[in-house]
Amino acid sequence: MTDRNNLAVAFYDHVQADPGATALVIGDRRWSRGDIAEMAASAVGTLERLGARPGDLVVAQYGTLASDVAIAVAAAQMGCTFVPIPHRLGAYEMNYILSLSSPILLALHDLDLRGSLEIPPGTTVLTSHEVTSGPAKNVPFRDTPPGVASLIGFTSGSTGRPKGVMHTWASMAWTTAFLAEMFSMTSGEAICVTGAGAGAPGFTFYTYLGLSRGLTIVAAEKWDPIEVIRLMAREECVWSTMVPTMLYMMLEAKNSDPHLPELGSMRGISVGGAFMTEDLIRRSRQELGLEVLRVYAMAECMMACQMRLTDTIAKRDTLDGWPGPGTEVSVFDNDLVTRSAPGEVGEFGFRGPSLFMGYLGDPDAKSSRSTPDGFFLSGDMGRITDDGYIKVVGRKKDLIIRGGFNIDPVEVEELIRKRDDVRDVAVVGFPDEKFGERACAFLLVPESVEVTLAVLTRSLLEFGLSKEKLPERVVCVTEFPRSPDGKILKGDLRTRLINELASLEVDR
């Protein structure tokens, strides 16, 4: 094995150094590096019996559980491509992912889901426990074939379907080296998991960072801000990352229980994924004792920009990141011409060592979103300061970001159109103090029809939509504002909704 960035190679270096050191903490349960290694050996045995070869895909429902982490290590040791997917995904999205990936193994947390899945030929379905509890096998470390992804993380994206973002060990290694240096992380220290850890950024920020650097990965049984604060303090965590909604909830928890422990060991928290106010950062510093550093990251270019502890407080509170080593950032106009003058607003483009390989099953999609000189266009609008920091000012994309989770309106609209009583639909976002945005579905229906939120929710869940993507308001209309070419003017609908919500607040 020549690739020292391979997750299994890096992890087993730490196993050999100290097999008894804690690798994973979930609530009150603990697993040592040796425990994870034993489970990974069983998973290797499972993959070997299935005839897995380098480059085969392994899909697993992922929540950074002990069995999940062990399967990830085993897939790396076998040279397989690992595909961690959130366990919250519905059958609609799962079936699409399976049709794209045709994995040799699908590891589920609960086999009850199998009945609603369309399993590709050649795919074996097992529970994660079954994968990691069979006979162990010791096989040589195997390289991922050249040009083949080591990791594929699915993101809700902007095309109406989940997108498989492909990364190499090298892009993950660069990302975690940037983080480890930024926060002076050393082997034996602890980091805190605040999400499922699926997808390319989540897997890299938690599992790859933790196992490859010899860090202890700490997580609550489920997201509970009070429990997370207690775990951070008990395990002396030095770093975490989260979306602004989680930080907001931690502030609420601290205010409701002033006796919660202090977080003196935390060097900083990287926060991104949604709009964040300066006030939230200042309150976190004053009330939680946390240094919050804005980060600009996306599945396609992980941890491209991050604020630094050495930056002034004024910069930390207002700017969105400083490019990591080797990362280049520029802004472009609609004709893909670089806006060279500092302060000019355009669409951000990135290139550098954490840039992804491409999209699974769509070889032309990356080039269609790239400039001729290789900058990947993010869909986000912003500017670059005189001294090289970035400031995001808006989104070119029409995504709705609820608590850091991307909701693609096109995907939700496609499912709503399956209802016979809906003639047309437009899903738009509206501002929310806690979650950043929520989704509202405007339904074009006959005058005699009224579709309630409860009815719409039930049908979308039956179609297999994830709960996180459900609209939280419904407005029935008999006509839509449209452009001359017939397109629905979502901006007009959003303005109408915001005005109506403002009127309701005034009336209270």
Secondary structure, 3 states (H helix, E strand, C coil): CCCCCCHHHHHHHHHHHCCCCEEEEECCEEEEHHHHHHHHHHHHHHHHHCCCCCCCEEEEEECCCHHHHHHHHHHHHCCCEEEEEECCCCHHHHHHHHHHHCCCEEEECCHHHHHHCCCCCCCEEEEHHHHCCCCCCCCCCCCCCCCCCCEEEEECCCCCCCEEEEECHHHHHHHHHHHHHHCCCCCCCEEEECCCCCHHHHHHHHHHHHHHHCCEEEECCCCCHHHHHHHHHHCCEEEEEECHHHHHHHHHHHHHCCCCCCCCCCCEEEECCCCCCHHHHHHHHHHHCCCEEEEEEECCEEEEEECCCCCCHHHHHHCCEEECCCCEEEEECCCCCECCCCCCCEEEEEECCCECCEECCECCHHHHCECCCCCEEEEEEEEECCCCCEEEEEECCCCEEECCEEECHHHHHHHHCCCCCCCEEEEEEEEECCCEEEEEEEEECCCCCCCCHHHHHHHHHHCCCCHHHCCCEEEEECCCCECCCCCECHHHHHHHHHHHHHHHHHHC
